[in-house]
Amino acid sequence: LMAGTGGLLWLKAQSDRTATTPDMRRMDVIFLALLFATALSGLLLLLLRDSPAMPALLVMHLAVVAALFLTLPYGKFVHAVFRSAALLRNATEQIHRA
């Protein structure tokens, strides 16, 4: 996960900036950075689970995961919810027409 998000961040830095708006680009980078931080903090939690740092790492990891979920509605992934709702509405309308 860390290699994938790191690679996507690198590709995002190399990509054409005129293809997206600055706000969408910023949200993409924030989402990728949160994914990277989630993977990193989870790995650190696993590696240091028997150390005295474990409670602090757990709090940090859970905070990063919460931030990741709180920002999901503001990025591109909200499209999946809207697309699913549109498909459901279309199917319902076709059933009622028949």
C-alpha positions, 0 to 999 in steps of 0.5 A: 500500500505504501509503495502504491500510494507513493508511486501515485503521489509521484505520478500526480507530481509529474502529471499535467496540472491543467487537466484538473482544478487546483481544489481537486488536485489538492484533495487527490494529494490529501487522500493519497497522503492519508492512505500512505499515512494509514499504511505507515502507521499500521505497519509501525503499530504492527512492528512496535506492538510490544513496545511502550510506544504502542498506545500512542501509536494506536491513537495516532493510527486511529486518528489517521484512519478517522481522518481518511474516512472523514475526507472520503465524501469530499473526493472522487470516491463519492462518485461511486455513491452517486453512480449507484444511486443513479443506477438504482433510480434508473432501474426503479423507473424502468420497472415502473414503466413496464 
